[in-house]
Amino acid sequence: MRAAVLHAPRAALSLESLPDPDCPKDGVVLRVLACGVCRSDWHVWEGADPDVAFPQIPGHEYCGEVVAVGRDVTRWAVGDRVIAPFILACGTCPDCAAGNQTICATQVVPGFTAPGAFASHIAVPRADANLTALPEGMDPALAASLGCRVTTAWHALTGRAGLRAGEWLAVFGTGGVGLSAMLLGRALGARVAVVDVVPEKLAYAEGLGADAVIDARGGDAAAQVREATGGGADVAVEALGIAETTTGALRSLRKLGRMVQVGMPAGDHVTMPLPMDTVYSGQLAIYGTRGMPSWRYPSLLSLIEGGQVDLTPLIARRVALSDATAELAVFDGPAPPGVAVITDFES
């Protein structure tokens, strides 16, 4: 197979010909159809994630076609097209049995703790417990984002914060997960304010239906959100994983508001100073979230297939595997609107 291999932090990914992966007895091997390039992959490239050992093949947001099936697999066959969540749970432990696969103690995370999908093929263990059929006719580039950014945003809004129609949602950071949260929030009937420092991203979000756009370069972003929403957001999503936006998200809320930490804190942001006086006086709720349990896919797919949300504007660039290093480097600064998806694994 052809793969982009990271041998050291911030090194250019090496395009290599490697043996095809062995098929796990409880899993499948996929021919990768598409793989997103995500800010979490940038944390891997930076060397900021302690779970990652080098060399590693990054890539955790993917879909593919089954080309080999393990002897213990009962639900999948060669030729099936599937979506894989980035957290592969065991499916049998007490947490999994309770529906909380994202906290499975023995989880496997491709691109982090196992070889990822910046490759033409990937081995996916625990197939019966995790994979979901790719809906007929869905663009693989869009389906890939259902492995991480879209599903993470969906679970943050519906599985954690319980966003309701008519509420105000504030989204801090309009990258892939933030833009997903905006589109999904609108589909759920919420009004959405987005916060960023990149004018092009704000204009893009406004064109897609954001009710308010706030340029954080213009001063206190939280105060601007409170003004735009008439007293504060009911729910805030933090989508960058840095102290400034986490603090802003908390301070943007009205009393009894809920904040969801979606952005992955890494490096210097693992420990953050937070305005606990705001949490205390506003009686706020803070939720952490990471990924989405596989059993929750049907609710999201029904929304998409029913035409209640159009997620195609997420996909900004379709790139080749050889472009992976350049796309990771984009996250060193303010990234352009939309997301990049690897769809060409031959060049």
N, C-alpha and C positions, 0 to 999 in steps of 0.2 A: 504494500500500500504506500501511498504518498502522504507524508505528514510534515507539519511544521513543528519543529522541536526547539524548546527553550532550554539552553544548557546553563545559563547563568542569568541573574537579574539584569534586566535592561539590555541584554544581548539581542542582536538580530536573530529572529527565528531561523533555524537551519532547515531548508527543504530537503528531506531525506526519503529514500526508498527503504521501507522497513517490511519485515514479514507481516502478512495479514494476521490480525489478532486471533488467538484461539477462542473458540466458542465456549463460554461457561456452561456447565451442565444445567443450570437454572436460568440461562440467559440466551441472548441472540447476538449475532453480529449484524450490524447495519452497514449498508452503503450509504454514506452521509449525503443527503440531498442539499442541506443548507445548515450553516452554523453562524449564529450571530457573534459579533465582536462586542463584548460587554465591558463596562467599567470594572466589573469583578475580575475579568481576564487581565485588565490593566494592573490590578493589585497583585496578581500572580506574576506578571511581567516585572513589576517593581521589586518583587521579592518581599512584599509586605505581609504575605500570608504564611504563618508559621506551619501550616499543614502541608505546604508544598515542598517536595524534594525534587532536586534537579538531577538528571534531565527530566523534563515533563512536556507532554503535549497538552497545551491549553485547549479551552473550548468546552463550554458546558451548556450551551443553548442551541439544541440541534433537533433535527428530525431525519428520518432515513427509511430506507427500504430493507426489509429483512432478507439476508442472503444466507444465513446459517441459523439453525435452531438447536438448542441443547436438549438432551434426552429427557429432562424433567419438565420441559415447557409444554403446557397444554393449550394455551390461548392463542398462540401465534404460529404462522407458517411462512415459509419462504415466499416472498413476493408481497407480503403485507407492508403497508406504509404506515409508520407510527411516529408518534411524538413521545419524547422521553423527558420527564421532569429532571431538573439538575440534581435533586436529592433522591437517590435510589435507596428506598427503605427496605427493611427485611420483610415486612408484611406480617410477621408473626409475633413480635414482642408485645408486651402490654401496651406500650405507647401506640404502636401501629394498630393493634386491635381496637383501641379507643378512637382511631381516626386521626391520630397525631403523627403521621409519618415523617413530618419535617423535623421531629426531635428524636427519631430513631437512634439509639445509641450505637448501632453498628452501620450507620448509613455510609454509602459509597457516593462520592461526589466527583464525577469525571472532570478532568481539567485541574483538579485539586489533589484528591487522594488516589486517583486512578487516571490512566491516559484519557485525554479528552478528544474533542471532535474537530480540532484543526487538522483533519486528516480525512482521507477518502473512505476509511472504514473505522468503526469503533465497536468494541465488545461492550455489551450492556447486560450486566448480571441482574438477577431478580426480575426477569421480564414480566412474569405473570402478575406480580404485585405492583408494577409501576407503569407499564406502557399503556398508551391510549391510541386508538386508531386515528390516523390523520383523516379528517373529513374529506369526502370526495370533492375534488375540484379546488381545494384550498391550496394556495400558492405555498410551496415549501419554504420560501423566504419568510412568509408570515408565520407559518406553522413553527418554524424554529424559535421565534420569539415567544411562543407559548410554553417553551421549556423554562423560561426564567422571567423576562421582564413583564410580559403581560400577566402571566399567572401570579407572579409576586404582587403586582399591583392589585389584581382582582382579590386575592386573599387578604391583602391589607385593608381594602375597603369593605369587603363583605364578611370575611371570616374573623377579622380582628376589630376594626373600628365600628362596624355595623352602620355604614353610611346610609342615610335615608333620603328619599325624595324631598326636595325643598330645602335641604340643608346647604350650607356653604362649605365647600371643600377648598382648602388652600394647599397648593402643591409647590414645594420649595425644590427647584431644580427640574428643568424640563428636558432631561435626556430621555433615554428609552423608557425607563420605568416611570418617570414623571409624566411624560407625554401619554403613556398608557393609562396612568391614573386619571389624567384629565379626560381622556376620551371615554373611559369606563364610568367615571363619575357623572359625566353628562348623560350617558346612557341610562344611568340609575335615577336620573331626575334631579340631581344636585346642581347647584350653581357653583362654578369653579373659578377661583382666582389662581393665577400662576405667577411664580416669582423666579426671576433669573437675572443674570448680568449680561446676557448676550442679546442684543436687540433683534437679531435675525430669528432667534429661538422664540422670543416673545411675539414677534410678528407672525411666525408660523403657527404658534398656539392660538393666537387671536383669530387667524384665518380658519382654524379648525373648530372654532366655537367657544373659546374661553370667554367667560363673562367679564373678567377683569385681568389685565396684565400689569405686572408691577416690576419695574426696573430697580433692582436692589442697589444700583449705583447711585440712585437719587436720594438716598437717605435711609432712615429707619424702615426696613421692609415690613416688619411686624406692624408698625403703626399705620403704614399704607394699607396693609391688609385689613386692619380693624376699621379703617375709614371706608374702604371700598365695600366691605361686607356689612356695614352698619352696626359695628360692635364687636366683630371678631368671627372667625370661622368656627364652625361646629366640629370639623375634622381637619387636621393638618397632616400631610404626608411629607416626610423628609426623605429626599431621594438622592442625596449626595454622600452622606456619611461624614460630614465635617461639623465642627463645633458651631460655626457661625450660623449655618442653616438650621441646625437642631435647635439652637437657642431661639432663632427667629420663628421657627415653627411653633414652639411652645408659647412664645409671647404673642403670637397672632391669634390665639384662640379666645373665644368668649368663655365665660365661666361654665364649668361642667363640660368643657370641650375634651376631645380625644386626639392624641397625637400618635402617629405610627412611624417608628423608626425603620425605614426601608433601606436607606443607604447603608452600605457596609463600612463601619468605622475600622480603619486600619492605620498602621504607621503611627504618626503623631496624634491621631484622633481616636485611638483605642480608649483613652481616658479623656473625658470632656468635663469642663465646668458647666453646670446647668443652673438656670434660675429657679431654684427650688422654692423661693418665695412666691414665684408665679404659680408653680404647681400647687403649693399649699393654699394660697389665697383664692385661686380660681377653682380649686377642687378638681384639678385636671387628671385625666387618665393617660398614661404613657404605655404604649404597646410596642413590643419588638416583633418583627416578623422576618421570616426567611423562607422563600419558596412557597409552595402550595401542595397540600396532600393530593395524591393522584385521584382520589375518589371525588374531588371537587371539579374535575374537568368538565363533566356534562353540563353543569350550570353555566359555565363560561361559553362552551361551544354552542349551547342553545341560543345564547344571546347573539353570538356572531352569526350563526347559520340563519337565525330569524331576521337578520338584517337590522337589528337594533343598534349595532355599533359597527362602524367601518374602521378597521385598524390598518388598512393598507397605507395610510400616510406615514406610519412609523418607518417604513422601509425607504431610506434615502439613497443608499448606495449598494449595488450588488458588485462584489469584488472577487478577485482571485485569491487563492491560498497564498500566493507570493506577495500579496498586499497586506498580509496580516500584521507584520511589524509596523508598517506605516500607520495602519488603523489603530493599533494600540497606542502609538505615540501621540495620536490626536488627543487622547485624554490627559496629556501633560498640561494642556491649557483648556480654555473654554471650547468645547466641541461644537461643531455645526449642528443644525437641526436634523432630527431623524437618526436612524441607526444604520450601521453597515452590516451586511450579511454576506458571508462567503458562500458563493454558489458555484464557483468554478474551482475544482480541486485538481485540475490538470496543469494549470499555468500559474 
